[in-house]
Amino acid sequence: MPLTFSEPDSDRPAKEARLQAMSEAELLALYNETRKAASDARRAHDMETLYPLARGMKTIQRIAGERGLVIKARRLQKASDA
């Protein structure tokens, strides 16, 4: 399930605590899942869905960065291209 944050999000502290407990591999997998959902929302011009997903991606990147892990934005490939 992709990560989303509403604005404001009363569950933010609990969500961030769960992210802190994740391994780097789990964090990267969640980022990729969230990024795919955001890409789909952008293609559909669904801004109400896109913005909470973008906040989720930024939070994952921040937490990963605190660990020294840099998640670079890249173009997603189709499953058949991977």
The 8 nearest C-alpha neighbors of each residue, nearest first, counted from 0:
[[1, 2, 32, 33, 29, 36, 3, 30],
 [2, 0, 33, 32, 29, 3, 36, 52],
 [1, 3, 55, 33, 52, 0, 4, 29],
 [4, 2, 52, 55, 51, 1, 5, 54],
 [5, 3, 51, 55, 54, 8, 6, 52],
 [4, 6, 8, 51, 7, 3, 54, 50],
 [7, 5, 8, 4, 51, 9, 54, 50],
 [6, 8, 5, 9, 4, 11, 10, 51],
 [9, 7, 5, 6, 10, 11, 4, 12],
 [8, 10, 11, 7, 12, 5, 13, 6],
 [9, 11, 8, 13, 12, 14, 4, 15],
 [10, 12, 14, 8, 13, 9, 15, 4],
 [13, 11, 15, 14, 10, 16, 9, 17],
 [14, 12, 16, 15, 10, 11, 17, 9],
 [15, 13, 11, 17, 16, 12, 10, 18],
 [14, 16, 18, 12, 17, 13, 11, 19],
 [15, 17, 19, 13, 18, 14, 12, 20],
 [18, 16, 20, 14, 15, 19, 13, 21],
 [17, 19, 15, 21, 20, 16, 14, 26],
 [20, 18, 16, 17, 21, 15, 62, 22],
 [19, 21, 17, 18, 16, 22, 15, 26],
 [22, 20, 18, 19, 25, 26, 23, 17],
 [21, 23, 25, 24, 26, 20, 19, 18],
 [22, 24, 26, 25, 27, 21, 63, 68],
 [23, 25, 27, 22, 26, 28, 21, 29],
 [26, 24, 28, 22, 27, 23, 21, 29],
 [25, 27, 23, 29, 24, 28, 21, 22],
 [26, 28, 30, 24, 29, 25, 23, 31],
 [27, 29, 25, 31, 30, 26, 24, 32],
 [30, 28, 32, 26, 27, 31, 33, 25],
 [29, 31, 27, 33, 28, 32, 34, 56],
 [32, 30, 34, 28, 29, 33, 35, 27],
 [33, 31, 29, 35, 34, 30, 1, 28],
 [34, 32, 1, 30, 36, 31, 35, 2],
 [33, 35, 37, 31, 36, 32, 30, 38],
 [36, 34, 38, 32, 37, 33, 31, 39],
 [35, 37, 39, 33, 34, 38, 40, 32],
 [38, 36, 34, 40, 49, 35, 39, 52],
 [37, 39, 35, 41, 36, 40, 34, 42],
 [38, 40, 36, 42, 37, 41, 35, 43],
 [41, 39, 37, 43, 45, 49, 38, 42],
 [42, 40, 44, 38, 43, 39, 45, 37],
 [41, 43, 39, 40, 44, 38, 45, 37],
 [42, 44, 40, 45, 41, 39, 46, 38],
 [45, 43, 41, 42, 46, 40, 49, 39],
 [46, 44, 40, 43, 47, 48, 41, 49],
 [45, 47, 49, 48, 44, 50, 41, 40],
 [48, 46, 45, 49, 50, 51, 40, 44],
 [47, 49, 46, 45, 50, 51, 40, 52],
 [48, 50, 46, 52, 37, 40, 47, 51],
 [49, 51, 53, 52, 48, 47, 46, 54],
 [52, 50, 3, 4, 54, 5, 53, 49],
 [53, 51, 3, 55, 49, 54, 50, 37],
 [54, 52, 50, 56, 55, 51, 49, 57],
 [53, 55, 51, 57, 52, 56, 4, 58],
 [56, 54, 3, 52, 2, 58, 53, 57],
 [57, 55, 53, 59, 58, 54, 30, 60],
 [58, 56, 60, 54, 59, 55, 61, 53],
 [57, 59, 61, 55, 60, 56, 54, 62],
 [58, 60, 56, 62, 61, 57, 63, 55],
 [59, 61, 57, 63, 58, 62, 64, 70],
 [62, 60, 64, 58, 59, 63, 57, 65],
 [61, 63, 65, 59, 64, 60, 58, 66],
 [62, 64, 68, 60, 66, 65, 61, 59],
 [65, 63, 67, 61, 68, 66, 62, 69],
 [64, 66, 62, 63, 67, 61, 68, 60],
 [67, 65, 64, 63, 68, 62, 69, 23],
 [66, 68, 64, 65, 69, 63, 62, 70],
 [69, 67, 63, 64, 66, 70, 65, 23],
 [68, 70, 64, 71, 67, 63, 60, 66],
 [71, 69, 60, 68, 72, 63, 27, 64],
 [72, 70, 69, 73, 60, 68, 74, 30],
 [71, 73, 70, 74, 34, 75, 69, 31],
 [74, 72, 71, 75, 70, 76, 34, 31],
 [73, 75, 76, 72, 38, 77, 34, 71],
 [76, 74, 73, 77, 35, 34, 38, 31],
 [77, 75, 80, 81, 78, 74, 79, 73],
 [76, 78, 80, 79, 81, 75, 74, 35],
 [79, 77, 81, 80, 76, 75, 35, 31],
 [78, 80, 77, 81, 76, 75, 74, 35],
 [81, 79, 77, 78, 76, 75, 74, 73],
 [80, 78, 79, 76, 77, 75, 74, 31]]
